[in-house]
Amino acid sequence: MQATGRGDPMVGSAFPASRLLLVEQPGPWGRTGLLASRFDTAVAHRLVARLEAAGIRVVAIRRPGRHVADGARRWAAVDCRPDREQVTWGRFDQDRDLLELDVAAVLERPAGRSGEAGTGDTASDQPEYLVCAHGTHDACCAIRGRPVAAALEALRPGRVWECSHVGGDRFAANLLVLPAGLLYGRVQPEQVAGLVEITDRGVVDAGGLRGRVGFGSAEQAAMVLAHQRFPAAGWRDVRVTGADRSDPHRIVVALRVAGTEVRVQVHASQAPPQWLTCQAGAPGRAMVYAPTLLPA
């Protein structure tokens, strides 16, 4: 992979949506994920259009390996917003059942609260691991992602899913930890045990962190630097308190890190034209975010 050989910077590259709907859909996915799978196409288009208009990202998931769903499949409404982090799981029998699901209402429930008796959905803040294995979007995602998913499943069975595109194919294998919203890139199978151990402690591997979903790129880059400089700080300990964008190329992000006020200047620039992914039809120019800690 050319991006790995070049050492393309990853920081600030997590997607901006802070809320997700995960939809279990075993079997193959086309390039557009759920929209090009064995899921009802008309239902998928209606579902995705409605939720994306509300700022909710739809991600297809399936169990690692050649698992075949038996009976009802699972859905999950995921909230990665600060102080609201949780995953609410439910089940559906028919694809069209998801059109009756009020995802926004599920996401607006107080943290820790499941649905009413008889609805069958349950809320949890336990880590769930999603590994991009969307080979029809980029072959590298499947080649690099599936071994990582298998290694995770061996350690945390039942809490690991292969998922459709999460962005940044050139950083495969990409691992999304929910509900924290931590997106890691270039994950190797031999790193999995260490990542699981620190995740259980609420700590972050700053060296492999692309960013935290739901934040702007500059804020993500500042948070990554904060975790590098304060390695004992958990992901809940790093808070964005403000950002000065008066100069779009040098954004100053204010953070509170475990009670300490910190300011980070993020230099935003475009990299030279490069072949970014295996599927790219022409060279592209990626944004690069370089954070620097400012004096107190």
C-alpha positions as CSV (number, residue, x, y, z in Angstrom):
1,M,0.0,0.0,0.0
2,Q,1.6,3.3,-1.2
3,A,0.1,5.4,1.6
4,T,1.7,3.1,4.3
5,G,5.1,3.3,2.5
6,R,4.9,7.1,2.4
7,G,3.8,7.3,6.0
8,D,0.7,9.5,5.2
9,P,-0.4,11.3,8.4
10,M,-3.6,9.9,9.8
11,V,-4.5,12.4,12.5
12,G,-7.8,14.3,12.0
13,S,-9.2,11.8,9.5
14,A,-12.2,10.3,11.4
15,F,-15.6,10.9,10.0
16,P,-17.7,13.8,11.5
17,A,-20.9,12.0,12.3
18,S,-21.4,11.3,16.1
19,R,-24.4,9.1,15.7
20,L,-24.7,5.8,13.8
21,L,-27.2,3.1,13.0
22,L,-25.5,-0.3,12.6
23,V,-27.5,-2.8,10.5
24,E,-26.6,-6.5,10.5
25,Q,-26.4,-7.7,6.9
26,P,-24.5,-10.9,6.3
27,G,-23.1,-11.9,2.9
28,P,-21.4,-9.7,0.3
29,W,-21.7,-5.9,0.1
30,G,-21.2,-3.9,-3.1
31,R,-19.2,-0.7,-3.2
32,T,-22.0,1.3,-1.5
33,G,-22.4,-1.2,1.4
34,L,-26.0,-1.7,2.6
35,L,-27.3,0.0,-0.6
36,A,-25.6,-2.7,-2.7
37,S,-26.2,-5.9,-0.7
38,R,-28.9,-8.5,-0.3
39,F,-30.8,-6.1,1.9
40,D,-34.0,-4.7,0.2
41,T,-32.7,-2.0,-2.1
42,A,-35.7,0.3,-1.9
43,V,-35.8,0.0,1.9
44,A,-32.1,0.7,2.2
45,H,-32.3,3.9,0.1
46,R,-35.2,5.2,2.1
47,L,-33.5,4.3,5.4
48,V,-30.2,5.9,4.5
49,A,-31.7,9.0,3.0
50,R,-33.8,9.7,6.1
51,L,-31.1,9.0,8.6
52,E,-28.3,10.8,6.7
53,A,-30.6,13.9,6.5
54,A,-30.7,13.8,10.3
55,G,-26.9,13.4,10.6
56,I,-27.0,9.7,11.4
57,R,-24.5,7.5,9.5
58,V,-25.7,4.0,8.4
59,V,-23.1,1.3,8.6
60,A,-23.6,-2.3,7.5
61,I,-22.1,-5.0,9.9
62,R,-21.6,-8.7,9.9
63,R,-20.0,-11.3,12.1
64,P,-16.3,-12.1,11.3
65,G,-15.7,-15.1,9.0
66,R,-18.4,-16.8,7.0
67,H,-21.1,-16.5,9.6
68,V,-24.7,-16.8,8.4
69,A,-27.4,-15.1,10.3
70,D,-30.0,-17.5,11.8
71,G,-33.3,-15.8,12.5
72,A,-33.6,-12.2,13.5
73,R,-30.8,-9.8,12.7
74,R,-29.5,-7.1,15.0
75,W,-29.5,-3.3,14.7
76,A,-27.7,-0.8,17.0
77,A,-28.2,2.9,17.5
78,V,-24.9,4.3,18.6
79,D,-24.3,7.7,20.3
80,C,-20.7,8.9,20.5
81,R,-21.5,12.4,21.8
82,P,-19.6,13.4,25.0
83,D,-21.4,12.2,28.1
84,R,-24.0,10.3,26.0
85,E,-21.8,7.5,24.9
86,Q,-23.8,4.2,24.6
87,V,-24.9,1.5,22.1
88,T,-28.5,0.4,22.1
89,W,-29.1,-3.0,20.5
90,G,-32.3,-4.4,19.1
91,R,-33.5,-7.0,16.6
92,F,-35.5,-7.0,13.4
93,D,-37.0,-9.8,11.3
94,Q,-37.8,-8.1,8.0
95,D,-35.7,-5.3,6.2
96,R,-38.8,-3.0,6.2
97,D,-39.0,-3.3,10.0
98,L,-36.2,-0.7,10.2
99,L,-38.4,1.9,8.6
100,E,-40.6,1.8,11.7
101,L,-37.6,2.3,14.0
102,D,-37.4,5.8,15.4
103,V,-33.6,5.9,15.6
104,A,-33.5,9.6,16.7
105,A,-35.8,8.9,19.6
106,V,-33.7,5.9,20.7
107,L,-30.6,8.1,20.6
108,E,-32.3,10.8,22.7
109,R,-33.0,8.5,25.6
110,P,-30.9,9.3,28.7
111,A,-27.6,7.4,28.9
112,G,-28.0,4.0,30.4
113,R,-31.7,3.7,29.7
114,S,-33.1,0.9,27.6
115,G,-36.5,0.8,25.8
116,E,-39.8,0.2,27.4
117,A,-40.7,-3.4,28.5
118,G,-41.3,-5.6,25.6
119,T,-39.4,-3.7,23.0
120,G,-36.4,-6.0,23.2
121,D,-33.7,-3.3,22.9
122,T,-31.0,-2.9,25.5
123,A,-28.4,-0.1,26.1
124,S,-24.8,-0.6,27.0
125,D,-21.5,1.3,27.2
126,Q,-19.3,-1.8,26.9
127,P,-16.8,-1.5,24.0
128,E,-17.9,-2.9,20.6
129,Y,-15.2,-3.3,17.9
130,L,-15.9,-2.6,14.3
131,V,-13.3,-3.5,11.7
132,C,-13.7,-2.2,8.1
133,A,-13.6,-5.3,5.8
134,H,-15.3,-3.7,2.8
135,G,-13.3,-5.3,0.1
136,T,-15.5,-4.0,-2.8
137,H,-14.8,-0.5,-1.7
138,D,-11.1,-1.1,-1.4
139,A,-9.4,-4.5,-1.5
140,C,-6.9,-3.5,1.1
141,C,-9.7,-3.2,3.7
142,A,-10.6,-6.8,3.4
143,I,-7.1,-8.1,3.1
144,R,-5.9,-6.2,6.1
145,G,-9.2,-5.9,8.0
146,R,-10.3,-9.5,8.3
147,P,-7.2,-10.9,10.1
148,V,-7.7,-8.0,12.7
149,A,-11.4,-8.8,13.1
150,A,-10.5,-12.5,13.6
151,A,-7.9,-11.7,16.2
152,L,-10.3,-9.4,18.1
153,E,-13.1,-12.1,18.0
154,A,-10.7,-14.5,19.7
155,L,-10.3,-12.1,22.6
156,R,-13.8,-10.5,22.8
157,P,-16.2,-13.0,21.2
158,G,-19.6,-11.5,20.3
159,R,-18.4,-7.9,20.5
160,V,-16.6,-7.8,17.2
161,W,-18.1,-7.0,13.8
162,E,-16.8,-6.5,10.2
163,C,-18.2,-3.3,8.9
164,S,-18.7,-1.3,5.7
165,H,-16.7,1.8,4.7
166,V,-15.6,4.1,7.5
167,G,-13.3,6.3,5.4
168,G,-9.6,6.3,5.0
169,D,-9.1,3.1,3.0
170,R,-5.4,3.9,2.7
171,F,-5.1,3.5,6.5
172,A,-6.4,-0.1,6.6
173,A,-6.8,-2.0,8.8
174,N,-9.3,0.5,10.3
175,L,-10.8,-0.2,13.7
176,L,-13.7,1.8,15.2
177,V,-14.2,1.4,19.0
178,L,-17.7,2.2,20.1
179,P,-19.3,4.0,21.8
180,A,-16.1,6.0,22.5
181,G,-15.9,6.7,18.8
182,L,-12.2,6.1,18.6
183,L,-11.0,5.4,15.1
184,Y,-7.6,3.6,14.8
185,G,-5.7,3.1,11.6
186,R,-3.0,0.7,10.3
187,V,-3.9,-1.8,13.0
188,Q,-2.0,-5.1,12.8
189,P,-3.3,-8.4,14.3
190,E,-0.4,-8.5,16.7
191,Q,-1.5,-5.2,18.2
192,V,-5.0,-6.4,19.0
193,A,-4.3,-7.8,22.5
194,G,-2.7,-4.5,23.6
195,L,-5.5,-2.4,22.2
196,V,-8.2,-4.5,23.9
197,E,-6.3,-4.2,27.2
198,I,-6.0,-0.4,27.1
199,T,-9.6,0.0,25.8
200,D,-10.8,-1.9,28.9
201,R,-9.0,0.6,31.0
202,G,-10.5,3.6,29.1
203,V,-7.0,4.6,27.8
204,V,-6.0,5.4,24.2
205,D,-3.2,4.2,21.9
206,A,-2.3,7.7,20.7
207,G,0.2,6.3,18.1
208,G,-2.4,4.6,16.1
209,L,-5.3,7.0,16.6
210,R,-6.8,8.7,13.6
211,G,-9.3,10.7,15.6
212,R,-12.6,10.6,17.5
213,V,-15.7,10.6,15.3
214,G,-18.1,13.4,15.7
215,F,-15.5,16.2,15.9
216,G,-14.0,18.4,13.3
217,S,-10.6,17.5,11.9
218,A,-8.7,20.2,13.7
219,E,-10.3,19.2,17.0
220,Q,-9.5,15.6,16.4
221,A,-5.8,16.4,15.7
222,A,-5.6,18.4,18.9
223,M,-7.1,15.6,20.9
224,V,-4.6,13.1,19.4
225,L,-1.7,15.4,20.4
226,A,-3.2,15.7,23.9
227,H,-3.2,11.9,24.3
228,Q,0.4,11.8,23.1
229,R,1.5,14.4,25.6
230,F,-0.7,13.1,28.5
231,P,-0.6,9.3,27.9
232,A,-2.3,8.5,31.3
233,A,-5.4,10.5,30.3
234,G,-8.4,8.4,29.3
235,W,-10.6,9.2,26.3
236,R,-13.2,10.7,28.6
237,D,-10.5,13.0,30.1
238,V,-9.9,15.0,26.9
239,R,-12.6,17.6,26.3
240,V,-12.8,20.2,23.6
241,T,-13.9,23.6,25.1
242,G,-13.5,25.9,22.1
243,A,-11.8,26.6,18.8
244,D,-10.6,29.8,17.1
245,R,-10.9,29.5,13.3
246,S,-10.1,33.1,12.4
247,D,-7.2,31.7,10.4
248,P,-8.4,28.6,8.6
249,H,-4.9,27.3,8.1
250,R,-3.9,27.7,11.8
251,I,-6.8,26.7,14.0
252,V,-6.3,27.0,17.8
253,V,-8.2,24.4,19.7
254,A,-8.8,24.8,23.5
255,L,-8.9,21.5,25.5
256,R,-9.4,20.5,29.0
257,V,-7.2,17.4,29.7
258,A,-7.9,15.8,33.1
259,G,-8.7,19.2,34.5
260,T,-5.7,21.0,32.9
261,E,-6.4,23.8,30.3
262,V,-4.4,23.2,27.1
263,R,-4.2,25.1,23.8
264,V,-3.2,23.4,20.5
265,Q,-2.5,25.1,17.2
266,V,-3.4,22.9,14.2
267,H,-1.8,23.7,10.9
268,A,-4.1,22.6,8.0
269,S,-2.6,22.1,4.6
270,Q,-3.0,20.0,1.4
271,A,-0.6,17.3,0.6
272,P,0.8,17.1,-3.0
273,P,-1.2,15.0,-5.5
274,Q,-0.8,11.3,-4.8
275,W,-2.5,7.9,-5.4
276,L,-4.5,7.6,-2.3
277,T,-6.2,4.2,-2.6
278,C,-6.0,1.1,-4.7
279,Q,-9.4,2.0,-6.3
280,A,-8.5,5.6,-7.1
281,G,-9.0,6.6,-10.7
282,A,-6.6,9.6,-10.5
283,P,-4.2,11.2,-7.9
284,G,-5.9,13.2,-5.1
285,R,-4.8,15.7,-2.6
286,A,-5.5,14.8,1.1
287,M,-5.7,17.3,3.9
288,V,-2.9,17.1,6.5
289,Y,-3.4,18.4,10.1
290,A,-0.2,19.1,12.1
291,P,-0.9,19.9,15.8
292,T,1.5,21.8,18.0
293,L,1.1,22.4,21.8
294,L,1.1,26.1,22.6
295,P,2.7,27.5,25.7
296,A,0.5,27.8,28.8
